Amino acid sequence: MVFDTTRFKTPGQLLEWLLSERGWTKRTLAVVLDMDEQKINRFSSDKQPMTAEFAILLEEVFGVEASIFLALQCTYDLAKARIVAQPDPKRATRAQLHHGLPLSDMIKRGWINAKDVRDPRVEEELVRFFGTNRVEDIEVLPHSAKKTEVSAPASPTQIAWLYRVRKIAEEMLVARYSSDVLLSALPKLKALLISPEGARKVPRILSEAGVRYLIVETLPGAKIDGVCFWLNERSPVIAMTMRFDRLDNFWFVLRHEIEHVLQGHGKDKVMLDSDLAADAAAETDIAEEERIANEAAADFCVPKKMMDAFVARKAPFFHDRDILAFAKMINVHPGLIAGQIRHRTGNYARFQNYLSKVRTSVLPNAVVDGWGSVYPVEQ
């Protein structure tokens, strides 16, 4: 049967029209279907929702597809639900927050004070964490007016990490920043490359140069290695995650961020460095600031000219005795030589025995948030 279904708002209205078209009463339909007449009355008056079983019976009798009855029932149910529903404009906001932010991890790390993600205090705590007046103004939301200027697009997880870093850095006390003092500190840092234990002196040396240096454990999926930004014109901040506990990675990331500071990078936008190893392997696809910092970091760990000469002499066979002799000659740990070879050859399964851990040496002397430790920031 062909007819305009838009004339009907409910399946009961359609059923009443079909009965009138045939000149049938509800009793007649009850007889045809061998069904109680009262049940027919409930369906036709929409007091009983249309069921798939009854819609199929009507399809057999009237030649109207069962899906039409069920579609009308669905539309009718939705219309009734909208009348009684209580609109909550904050639902979409909550959905975006729960989808974008690693709330469970932020709670575990002690960044927000709540028992779990269902705790009613979560939204209030997020407002405090992000320093806003309303939930709607939290930066990770699409309609928030405030947006952190970063060197590359940042995920909500990375933004949350940055806020934690900034909050801790604001409470740190260091000497007045001096680029001259930081430059003069480079030879002191260079002298520490000989052993993993030397890394423990890094926080003090940077503090004396006026750099706020801290270590904040990364969040799952953030892939952050480090960051450089300035609280003001005289307050540079370097934060690292140490997500790779390797001597070569530690010194490369550290020197990379120091170069950002020396170059004045990070004053206008946050220099957020994630997957630095991948960036260093694709030099042609990165920003100029990152290329400069990468070159400084690599040359600091192992002078480029000397590394080039070593590779030219020994490639493609790099023996342990050669690595150890070269490291001794330039007075660095062999792990730095191994790291450079791994990077240049793209073979990261080699020389793992040289990649000493440094985290346990650095953390006790640094401002740290993570690995079970919660830095006590002012609420």
CORBELBEL-V729615 format. One record per residue. RES is the residue in one small letter. NEAR is the number of other ideal C-beta (glycine too) atoms within 8 Angstrom. Layout:
BEGIN
RES;NEAR / RES;NEAR
END
This chain:
BEGIN
m;5 / v;2 / f;5 / d;4 / t;9 / t;4 / r;6 / f;10 / k;7 / t;10 / p;15 / g;10 / q;11 / l;14 / l;12 / e;9 / w;10 / l;11 / l;13 / s;8 / e;6 / r;7 / g;4 / w;8 / t;6 / k;11 / r;7 / t;9 / l;13 / a;13 / v;7 / v;7 / l;9 / d;5 / m;8 / d;6 / e;9 / q;6 / k;10 / i;13 / n;10 / r;9 / f;14 / s;11 / s;7 / d;11 / k;6 / q;7 / p;6 / m;11 / t;6 / a;7 / e;6 / f;10 / a;14 / i;9 / l;9 / l;13 / e;12 / e;5 / v;9 / f;8 / g;5 / v;11 / e;5 / a;11 / s;7 / i;10 / f;16 / l;12 / a;9 / l;16 / q;12 / c;8 / t;9 / y;12 / d;9 / l;8 / a;9 / k;8 / a;8 / r;7 / i;6 / v;5 / a;6 / q;3 / p;4 / d;5 / p;6 / k;7 / r;7 / a;7 / t;11 / r;9 / a;8 / q;11 / l;15 / h;9 / h;5 / g;9 / l;11 / p;10 / l;11 / s;8 / d;9 / m;13 / i;15 / k;6 / r;11 / g;6 / w;8 / i;11 / n;5 / a;10 / k;5 / d;7 / v;9 / r;5 / d;9 / p;5 / r;8 / v;13 / e;10 / e;8 / e;11 / l;13 / v;12 / r;9 / f;12 / f;11 / g;5 / t;11 / n;4 / r;6 / v;11 / e;8 / d;12 / i;12 / e;12 / v;12 / l;11 / p;4 / h;5 / s;12 / a;5 / k;7 / k;6 / t;9 / e;6 / v;11 / s;9 / a;7 / p;4 / a;9 / s;9 / p;8 / t;13 / q;14 / i;12 / a;15 / w;14 / l;14 / y;12 / r;12 / v;13 / r;11 / k;9 / i;14 / a;12 / e;7 / e;7 / m;9 / l;2 / v;10 / a;9 / r;5 / y;12 / s;9 / s;8 / d;6 / v;11 / l;16 / l;8 / s;8 / a;12 / l;10 / p;7 / k;10 / l;14 / k;8 / a;9 / l;11 / l;12 / i;8 / s;6 / p;11 / e;6 / g;11 / a;13 / r;10 / k;10 / v;14 / p;12 / r;8 / i;11 / l;14 / s;12 / e;10 / a;12 / g;14 / v;14 / r;12 / y;13 / l;17 / i;15 / v;14 / e;11 / t;11 / l;13 / p;7 / g;7 / a;12 / k;8 / i;13 / d;13 / g;14 / v;14 / c;14 / f;12 / w;9 / l;9 / n;5 / e;5 / r;6 / s;10 / p;12 / v;17 / i;17 / a;12 / m;13 / t;13 / m;11 / r;8 / f;6 / d;8 / r;12 / l;15 / d;13 / n;12 / f;14 / w;14 / f;14 / v;14 / l;14 / r;13 / h;15 / e;16 / i;15 / e;13 / h;14 / v;15 / l;9 / q;9 / g;6 / h;11 / g;14 / k;7 / d;4 / k;8 / v;12 / m;14 / l;12 / d;14 / s;10 / d;7 / l;13 / a;8 / a;7 / d;12 / a;11 / a;8 / a;8 / e;8 / t;4 / d;5 / i;9 / a;7 / e;5 / e;11 / e;11 / r;10 / i;10 / a;15 / n;14 / e;9 / a;12 / a;15 / a;13 / d;9 / f;10 / c;14 / v;12 / p;7 / k;9 / k;6 / m;9 / m;12 / d;8 / a;8 / f;11 / v;10 / a;7 / r;6 / k;9 / a;7 / p;4 / f;5 / f;10 / h;7 / d;5 / r;6 / d;10 / i;15 / l;9 / a;8 / f;10 / a;13 / k;7 / m;6 / i;9 / n;8 / v;11 / h;12 / p;10 / g;13 / l;15 / i;15 / a;14 / g;15 / q;13 / i;13 / r;12 / h;10 / r;7 / t;8 / g;7 / n;6 / y;5 / a;4 / r;10 / f;10 / q;6 / n;4 / y;11 / l;12 / s;9 / k;9 / v;13 / r;8 / t;7 / s;11 / v;15 / l;10 / p;7 / n;9 / a;11 / v;10 / v;11 / d;13 / g;10 / w;6 / g;3 / s;7 / v;6 / y;9 / p;3 / v;7 / e;3 / q;3
END
